[in-house]
Amino acid sequence: MIPSGWWGGAVRPPFNLSLKQLKETMFGASRFATVLAVQLVSDDSGQDLIEYALLTAIVGISGVLILSALSMTMGTAYSSWNSAGQNAWEPGPPQ
């Protein structure tokens, strides 16, 4: 929740001011830092991008881990099938 009070009880601080105007209208560096912190917390314009990036990273990492484990299992299975097929082959009589 965004605190209210010192900027006139508004729901949000004045975002339409330029950075220079905002510095000039504040009474000190602490109030300027407070306004910037409130603005950073209340601004969620990049939230979707961050969520999609995290989701992509999780899917990518899990895919790499699963495929590396699956490739070992597939290699072992193919090797045993190949051995069984080679052992089952019987040469025909000479002609």
NUKOL-381309 format. One record per residue (C-alpha): residue in three letters; residue number from 1; y, z, x. Coordinates in Angstrom, 3 decimals, always signed. Each point is the difference from the previous one (the first is absolute). Layout:
(rec ALA, NUM, (Y, Z, X))
...
END
This chain:
(rec MET, 1, (+0.000, +0.000, +0.000))
(rec ILE, 2, (+3.461, -0.874, +1.270))
(rec PRO, 3, (+2.300, +3.008, +0.302))
(rec SER, 4, (+3.311, -0.152, -1.804))
(rec GLY, 5, (+3.235, +1.879, +0.429))
(rec TRP, 6, (+2.326, -0.726, +2.879))
(rec TRP, 7, (+0.563, -3.708, -0.743))
(rec GLY, 8, (+1.156, +0.679, -3.546))
(rec GLY, 9, (-3.265, +0.719, -1.778))
(rec ALA, 10, (-1.084, -3.645, +0.038))
(rec VAL, 11, (-3.681, -0.834, -0.046))
(rec ARG, 12, (+0.294, -1.944, +3.250))
(rec PRO, 13, (+2.502, +0.040, +2.862))
(rec PRO, 14, (+2.511, -2.866, +0.129))
(rec PHE, 15, (-2.053, -2.873, +1.446))
(rec ASN, 16, (+2.714, -2.595, -0.522))
(rec LEU, 17, (+2.146, +1.428, +2.808))
(rec SER, 18, (-0.150, -1.587, +3.416))
(rec LEU, 19, (-1.254, +2.045, +2.912))
(rec LYS, 20, (+3.525, +0.430, +1.374))
(rec GLN, 21, (+1.360, +1.097, -3.394))
(rec LEU, 22, (-2.887, +2.394, -0.418))
(rec LYS, 23, (+0.725, +1.588, +3.397))
(rec GLU, 24, (+3.697, +0.315, -0.860))
(rec THR, 25, (-0.601, +1.578, -3.406))
(rec MET, 26, (-2.453, +2.623, +1.205))
(rec PHE, 27, (+1.329, +3.276, +1.370))
(rec GLY, 28, (-2.316, +0.131, +3.003))
(rec ALA, 29, (-3.012, -1.382, +1.724))
(rec SER, 30, (-2.344, +2.302, -1.884))
(rec ARG, 31, (+1.111, -1.355, -3.367))
(rec PHE, 32, (-0.303, -3.567, +1.280))
(rec ALA, 33, (-3.516, +0.747, +1.228))
(rec THR, 34, (-0.835, +1.573, -3.369))
(rec VAL, 35, (+1.179, -3.095, -1.864))
(rec LEU, 36, (-2.013, -2.264, +2.281))
(rec ALA, 37, (-3.083, +2.183, -0.434))
(rec VAL, 38, (+0.368, -0.046, -3.790))
(rec GLN, 39, (+0.492, -3.765, +0.071))
(rec LEU, 40, (-3.084, -0.465, +2.162))
(rec VAL, 41, (-2.136, +2.194, -2.246))
(rec SER, 42, (+1.239, -1.559, -3.242))
(rec ASP, 43, (-0.249, -3.635, +1.167))
(rec ASP, 44, (-3.456, -1.415, -0.681))
(rec SER, 45, (+0.710, -3.706, +0.485))
(rec GLY, 46, (-2.620, -0.447, +2.752))
(rec GLN, 47, (-2.691, +2.124, -1.599))
(rec ASP, 48, (-2.131, -2.920, -1.239))
(rec LEU, 49, (+0.070, -1.707, +3.381))
(rec ILE, 50, (-1.157, +3.155, +1.764))
(rec GLU, 51, (-2.769, +0.579, -2.544))
(rec TYR, 52, (-1.282, -3.572, +0.365))
(rec ALA, 53, (+0.132, +0.256, +3.803))
(rec LEU, 54, (-1.997, +3.249, -0.046))
(rec LEU, 55, (-2.518, -1.469, -2.442))
(rec THR, 56, (-0.388, -3.107, +2.160))
(rec ALA, 57, (-0.509, +2.118, +3.113))
(rec ILE, 58, (-2.640, +2.157, -1.705))
(rec VAL, 59, (-1.882, -3.045, -1.316))
(rec GLY, 60, (+0.193, -1.723, +3.385))
(rec ILE, 61, (-1.212, +2.982, +2.004))
(rec SER, 62, (-2.810, +0.757, -2.437))
(rec GLY, 63, (-1.012, -3.674, +0.029))
(rec VAL, 64, (-0.227, -0.043, +3.784))
(rec LEU, 65, (-2.051, +3.203, +0.047))
(rec ILE, 66, (-2.358, -1.164, -2.747))
(rec LEU, 67, (-0.487, -3.460, +1.508))
(rec SER, 68, (-0.741, +1.397, +3.451))
(rec ALA, 69, (-2.686, +2.294, -1.432))
(rec LEU, 70, (-1.310, -2.799, -2.222))
(rec SER, 71, (-0.210, -2.461, +2.899))
(rec MET, 72, (-2.285, +2.365, +1.922))
(rec THR, 73, (-2.233, +0.416, -3.039))
(rec MET, 74, (-0.094, -3.748, -0.632))
(rec GLY, 75, (-0.783, -0.681, +3.673))
(rec THR, 76, (-2.920, +2.417, -0.075))
(rec ALA, 77, (-1.345, -1.483, -3.251))
(rec TYR, 78, (+0.305, -3.580, +1.281))
(rec SER, 79, (-1.708, +0.946, +3.237))
(rec SER, 80, (-2.961, +1.543, -1.821))
(rec TRP, 81, (-0.262, -2.981, -2.372))
(rec ASN, 82, (+0.094, -2.381, +2.940))
(rec SER, 83, (-2.712, +1.941, +1.815))
(rec ALA, 84, (-2.179, +0.069, -3.112))
(rec GLY, 85, (+0.481, -3.736, -0.515))
(rec GLN, 86, (-0.827, -0.797, +3.634))
(rec ASN, 87, (-3.101, +2.211, -0.091))
(rec ALA, 88, (-1.208, -1.530, -3.296))
(rec TRP, 89, (+0.078, -3.551, +1.349))
(rec GLU, 90, (-3.326, -1.400, +1.017))
(rec PRO, 91, (-0.171, -3.265, +1.868))
(rec GLY, 92, (-2.050, -2.756, -1.590))
(rec PRO, 93, (-3.080, -1.469, +1.662))
(rec PRO, 94, (+0.643, -2.632, +2.669))
(rec GLN, 95, (-0.304, -3.590, -1.105))
END
